[in-house]
Amino acid sequence: MAGSSDQRTTRRFALKLPLSVRTANGSSAEVAAETEDVSSRGVYFYLEGEVQEGSVIEFTLTLPQEITLTQGIRVKCTGRVIRVDGAGMAGQVGIAAAIEKYDFLSE
């Protein structure tokens, strides 16, 4: 589509996965969230509070048995906020984050 600003290069999956997020705003608290969609390079989710585009975040998501075909697997990721969308549900903002590093966590 000519003139489109959508720069997605990988397929996105509309998956609602549990997510815990830690932002670089000075708070060490984790905030619970849920993904709206996931790709091999990033995630999109809603979060309360101020998050700046370009900031580094840490998040842990859980891949359920339906995806892994074994047991649920937790994945800890470090990423960078690439887009912040205006207010969404209940005053939350939409966050698009690129995954820069990830590690599988042992149970």
SEGU-811267 format. One record per residue: residue number from 1; residue in three letters; chain; x, y, z of N, C-alpha, C in turn. Coordinates in nm, 4 decimals. Example, Ala and Ser with C-alpha at 12.3 -4.5 7.8 and 13.67 -1.06 7.14 Angstrom:
// SEGU-811267
R num residu chaine      nc1      nc2      nc3     cac1     cac2     cac3      cc1      cc2      cc3
R   1    ALA      A   1.3190  -0.5690   0.7800   1.2300  -0.4500   0.7800   1.3200  -0.3300   0.7800
R   2    SER      A   1.2850  -0.2250   0.7080   1.3670  -0.1060   0.7140   1.2900   0.0030   0.7870
//
This chain:
// SEGU-811267
R num residu chaine      nc1      nc2      nc3     cac1     cac2     cac3      cc1      cc2      cc3
R   1    MET      A   0.0841  -0.1160   0.0000   0.0000   0.0000   0.0000   0.0894   0.1233   0.0000
R   2    ALA      A   0.0779   0.2062  -0.0972   0.1616   0.3256  -0.1104   0.1306   0.4239   0.0008
R   3    GLY      A   0.2349   0.4794   0.0607   0.2179   0.5798   0.1637   0.1859   0.5253   0.3007
R   4    SER      A   0.1808   0.3958   0.3166   0.1494   0.3383   0.4465   0.2668   0.3565   0.5414
R   5    SER      A   0.2368   0.3903   0.6685   0.3430   0.4063   0.7667   0.3648   0.2780   0.8463
R   6    ASP      A   0.2896   0.1730   0.8169   0.3037   0.0458   0.8870   0.4318  -0.0217   0.8412
R   7    GLN      A   0.5253  -0.0425   0.9342   0.6555  -0.0954   0.8978   0.6775  -0.2363   0.9507
R   8    ARG      A   0.5714  -0.3107   0.9734   0.5843  -0.4463   1.0231   0.6479  -0.5350   0.9180
R   9    THR      A   0.7462  -0.6133   0.9621   0.8132  -0.7044   0.8696   0.7946  -0.8496   0.9097
R  10    THR      A   0.7321  -0.8737   1.0249   0.7052  -1.0098   1.0686   0.5569  -1.0241   1.0990
R  11    ARG      A   0.5090  -1.1450   1.0919   0.3682  -1.1708   1.1161   0.3341  -1.1516   1.2636
R  12    ARG      A   0.2230  -1.0864   1.2897   0.1756  -1.0634   1.4254   0.0610  -1.1590   1.4548
R  13    PHE      A   0.0573  -1.2038   1.5807  -0.0482  -1.2943   1.6245  -0.1272  -1.2269   1.7354
R  14    ALA      A  -0.2589  -1.2246   1.7207  -0.3458  -1.1635   1.8215  -0.3571  -1.2593   1.9395
R  15    LEU      A  -0.2626  -1.2491   2.0315  -0.2583  -1.3372   2.1475  -0.2687  -1.2554   2.2746
R  16    LYS      A  -0.3564  -1.2977   2.3633  -0.3702  -1.2353   2.4951  -0.2880  -1.3186   2.5925
R  17    LEU      A  -0.1645  -1.2747   2.6185  -0.0744  -1.3463   2.7076  -0.0459  -1.2610   2.8307
R  18    PRO      A  -0.0367  -1.3256   2.9482  -0.0021  -1.2485   3.0687   0.1379  -1.1910   3.0580
R  19    LEU      A   0.1523  -1.0717   3.1094   0.2769  -0.9973   3.0946   0.3020  -0.9210   3.2240
R  20    SER      A   0.4256  -0.9202   3.2714   0.4630  -0.8304   3.3814   0.5692  -0.7374   3.3261
R  21    VAL      A   0.5509  -0.6075   3.3517   0.6336  -0.5045   3.2883   0.7033  -0.4213   3.3954
R  22    ARG      A   0.8293  -0.3917   3.3692   0.9073  -0.3012   3.4542   0.9614  -0.1922   3.3619
R  23    THR      A   0.9243  -0.0675   3.3906   0.9689   0.0428   3.3061   1.0924   0.1082   3.3668
R  24    ALA      A   1.1577   0.1894   3.2894   1.2799   0.2566   3.3336   1.2501   0.3947   3.3892
R  25    ASN      A   1.1319   0.4108   3.4509   1.0943   0.5422   3.5033   1.1397   0.5631   3.6472
R  26    GLY      A   1.2310   0.4780   3.6945   1.2817   0.4919   3.8300   1.2127   0.4005   3.9288
R  27    SER      A   1.0978   0.3468   3.8932   1.0259   0.2553   3.9810   1.0725   0.1132   3.9551
R  28    SER      A   1.0905   0.0382   4.0617   1.1334  -0.1004   4.0431   1.0144  -0.1954   4.0453
R  29    ALA      A   0.8944  -0.1408   4.0579   0.7743  -0.2240   4.0657   0.7374  -0.2819   3.9295
R  30    GLU      A   0.6927  -0.4070   3.9325   0.6408  -0.4687   3.8107   0.4914  -0.4418   3.8031
R  31    VAL      A   0.4437  -0.4215   3.6822   0.3028  -0.3947   3.6591   0.2467  -0.5067   3.5726
R  32    ALA      A   0.1314  -0.5593   3.6103   0.0673  -0.6648   3.5327  -0.0008  -0.6053   3.4105
R  33    ALA      A   0.0105  -0.6755   3.2999  -0.0530  -0.6329   3.1746  -0.0869  -0.7584   3.0945
R  34    GLU      A  -0.1376  -0.7373   2.9747  -0.1716  -0.8481   2.8863  -0.1413  -0.8053   2.7434
R  35    THR      A  -0.0776  -0.8926   2.6668  -0.0461  -0.8572   2.5294  -0.1735  -0.8494   2.4459
R  36    GLU      A  -0.1706  -0.7631   2.3478  -0.2766  -0.7565   2.2467  -0.2345  -0.8361   2.1248
R  37    ASP      A  -0.1067  -0.8230   2.0890  -0.0514  -0.9055   1.9827   0.0980  -0.9237   2.0048
R  38    VAL      A   0.1505  -1.0282   1.9414   0.2897  -1.0690   1.9610   0.3474  -1.1081   1.8260
R  39    SER      A   0.4758  -1.0760   1.8049   0.5486  -1.1254   1.6885   0.6841  -1.1732   1.7383
R  40    SER      A   0.7651  -1.2242   1.6492   0.8973  -1.2702   1.6899   0.9889  -1.1533   1.7270
R  41    ARG      A   0.9498  -1.0320   1.6903   1.0341  -0.9147   1.7174   0.9783  -0.8178   1.8188
R  42    GLY      A   0.8532  -0.8366   1.8608   0.7974  -0.7403   1.9536   0.6605  -0.7760   2.0057
R  43    VAL      A   0.6096  -0.6876   2.0919   0.4784  -0.7051   2.1529   0.4045  -0.5712   2.1522
R  44    TYR      A   0.2719  -0.5806   2.1657   0.1882  -0.4626   2.1814   0.0977  -0.4884   2.2999
R  45    PHE      A   0.0910  -0.3907   2.3916   0.0090  -0.4076   2.5117  -0.0328  -0.2703   2.5620
R  46    TYR      A  -0.1277  -0.2691   2.6575  -0.1735  -0.1460   2.7192  -0.1177  -0.1369   2.8600
R  47    LEU      A  -0.0845  -0.0133   2.9016  -0.0232   0.0082   3.0314  -0.0674   0.1433   3.0860
R  48    GLU      A  -0.0888   0.1500   3.2170  -0.1177   0.2785   3.2806   0.0132   0.3502   3.3084
R  49    GLY      A   0.0095   0.4806   3.3049   0.1280   0.5579   3.3382   0.1972   0.6122   3.2152
R  50    GLU      A   0.3018   0.6883   3.2422   0.3762   0.7504   3.1339   0.4962   0.6657   3.0949
R  51    VAL      A   0.5053   0.6370   2.9690   0.6192   0.5650   2.9138   0.6657   0.6438   2.7927
R  52    GLN      A   0.7936   0.6699   2.7856   0.8480   0.7495   2.6770   0.8934   0.6617   2.5608
R  53    GLU      A   0.8647   0.7071   2.4404   0.9158   0.6393   2.3215   1.0690   0.6382   2.3283
R  54    GLY      A   1.1289   0.5244   2.2987   1.2736   0.5107   2.3041   1.3248   0.4569   2.4364
R  55    SER      A   1.2385   0.4527   2.5393   1.2851   0.4060   2.6694   1.2993   0.2537   2.6715
R  56    VAL      A   1.3856   0.2073   2.7602   1.4106   0.0639   2.7764   1.3117   0.0090   2.8782
R  57    ILE      A   1.2563  -0.1080   2.8491   1.1665  -0.1745   2.9429   1.2079  -0.3208   2.9559
R  58    GLU      A   1.1692  -0.3798   3.0669   1.1847  -0.5239   3.0869   1.0453  -0.5817   3.1022
R  59    PHE      A   1.0220  -0.6953   3.0418   0.8926  -0.7600   3.0590   0.9097  -0.9109   3.0531
R  60    THR      A   0.8223  -0.9775   3.1246   0.8218  -1.1230   3.1263   0.6851  -1.1682   3.0787
R  61    LEU      A   0.6843  -1.2528   2.9779   0.5582  -1.3067   2.9295   0.5588  -1.4577   2.9455
R  62    THR      A   0.4403  -1.5125   2.9522   0.4254  -1.6564   2.9704   0.3620  -1.7165   2.8461
R  63    LEU      A   0.4341  -1.8089   2.7828   0.3807  -1.8812   2.6673   0.3060  -2.0027   2.7211
R  64    PRO      A   0.1765  -2.0143   2.6917   0.0970  -2.1238   2.7484   0.1225  -2.2573   2.6786
R  65    GLN      A   0.0711  -2.3635   2.7403   0.0860  -2.4993   2.6870   0.0334  -2.5116   2.5448
R  66    GLU      A  -0.0698  -2.4370   2.5111  -0.1276  -2.4440   2.3761  -0.0275  -2.4004   2.2698
R  67    ILE      A   0.0673  -2.3170   2.3070   0.1670  -2.2694   2.2118   0.2920  -2.3568   2.2155
R  68    THR      A   0.3383  -2.3907   2.3366   0.4637  -2.4648   2.3506   0.4474  -2.6145   2.3284
R  69    LEU      A   0.3240  -2.6630   2.3418   0.2911  -2.8054   2.3298   0.3597  -2.8910   2.4370
R  70    THR      A   0.4099  -2.8262   2.5404   0.4644  -2.8989   2.6567   0.4074  -2.8325   2.7807
R  71    GLN      A   0.4870  -2.7569   2.8513   0.4405  -2.6828   2.9676   0.4519  -2.5340   2.9396
R  72    GLY      A   0.3889  -2.4527   3.0243   0.4010  -2.3085   3.0079   0.5454  -2.2662   3.0255
R  73    ILE      A   0.5898  -2.1722   2.9446   0.7281  -2.1244   2.9497   0.7277  -1.9737   2.9702
R  74    ARG      A   0.8047  -1.9275   3.0694   0.8200  -1.7841   3.0927   0.9428  -1.7340   3.0180
R  75    VAL      A   0.9261  -1.6187   2.9538   1.0343  -1.5587   2.8764   1.0554  -1.4160   2.9272
R  76    LYS      A   1.1782  -1.3884   2.9759   1.2121  -1.2547   3.0228   1.2777  -1.1790   2.9081
R  77    CYS      A   1.2234  -1.0618   2.8777   1.2701  -0.9844   2.7632   1.3151  -0.8448   2.8049
R  78    THR      A   1.4136  -0.7949   2.7342   1.4513  -0.6547   2.7422   1.4156  -0.5957   2.6069
R  79    GLY      A   1.3500  -0.4812   2.6102   1.3075  -0.4221   2.4850   1.3131  -0.2711   2.4886
R  80    ARG      A   1.2727  -0.2145   2.3782   1.2713  -0.0689   2.3648   1.1340  -0.0273   2.3127
R  81    VAL      A   1.0771   0.0755   2.3748   0.9473   0.1275   2.3322   0.9658   0.1974   2.1987
R  82    ILE      A   0.8955   0.1502   2.0974   0.9089   0.2116   1.9654   0.7888   0.2987   1.9285
R  83    ARG      A   0.6786   0.2819   2.0034   0.5606   0.3661   1.9771   0.4730   0.3698   2.1017
R  84    VAL      A   0.4177   0.4875   2.1300   0.3207   0.5037   2.2381   0.1953   0.5632   2.1753
R  85    ASP      A   0.0857   0.4895   2.1833  -0.0415   0.5359   2.1281  -0.1202   0.6070   2.2370
R  86    GLY      A  -0.2082   0.6975   2.1966  -0.2899   0.7733   2.2899  -0.3737   0.6855   2.3806
R  87    ALA      A  -0.4464   0.7499   2.4668  -0.5251   0.6806   2.5689  -0.6139   0.5732   2.5085
R  88    GLY      A  -0.6082   0.4581   2.5696  -0.6904   0.3449   2.5275  -0.7937   0.3157   2.6338
R  89    MET      A  -0.8040   0.1904   2.6699  -0.9016   0.1471   2.7680  -0.8660   0.2015   2.9063
R  90    ALA      A  -0.9628   0.2610   2.9754  -0.9493   0.3060   3.1137  -0.8243   0.3921   3.1357
R  91    GLY      A  -0.7932   0.4828   3.0430  -0.6818   0.5730   3.0602  -0.5450   0.5124   3.0359
R  92    GLN      A  -0.5406   0.3923   2.9834  -0.4125   0.3295   2.9550  -0.3607   0.3755   2.8190
R  93    VAL      A  -0.2285   0.3617   2.7990  -0.1696   0.3928   2.6693  -0.1260   0.2629   2.6032
R  94    GLY      A  -0.1289   0.2612   2.4716  -0.0834   0.1454   2.3961   0.0669   0.1534   2.3767
R  95    ILE      A   0.1362   0.0433   2.4026   0.2823   0.0393   2.3927   0.3225  -0.0651   2.2895
R  96    ALA      A   0.3986  -0.0232   2.1903   0.4606  -0.1162   2.0963   0.6076  -0.1230   2.1358
R  97    ALA      A   0.6550  -0.2432   2.1690   0.7935  -0.2590   2.2142   0.8650  -0.3622   2.1289
R  98    ALA      A   0.9855  -0.3280   2.0865   1.0711  -0.4205   2.0122   1.1500  -0.5031   2.1131
R  99    ILE      A   1.1597  -0.6324   2.0881   1.2382  -0.7207   2.1741   1.3834  -0.7141   2.1295
R 100    GLU      A   1.4720  -0.6773   2.2221   1.6149  -0.6681   2.1912   1.6926  -0.7867   2.2461
R 101    LYS      A   1.6432  -0.8464   2.3551   1.7107  -0.9592   2.4185   1.6065  -1.0412   2.4927
R 102    TYR      A   1.6241  -1.1729   2.4961   1.5308  -1.2545   2.5737   1.6029  -1.3761   2.6323
R 103    ASP      A   1.5499  -1.4238   2.7433   1.6008  -1.5420   2.8114   1.4832  -1.6256   2.8585
R 104    PHE      A   1.4939  -1.7565   2.8429   1.3927  -1.8465   2.8942   1.4195  -1.8691   3.0418
R 105    LEU      A   1.3158  -1.8576   3.1249   1.3317  -1.8732   3.2687   1.2978  -2.0154   3.3100
R 106    SER      A   1.3757  -2.0700   3.3999   1.3450  -2.2036   3.4524   1.2429  -2.1871   3.5636
R 107    GLU      A   1.1589  -2.2849   3.5777   1.0527  -2.2796   3.6799   1.1085  -2.3062   3.8162
//
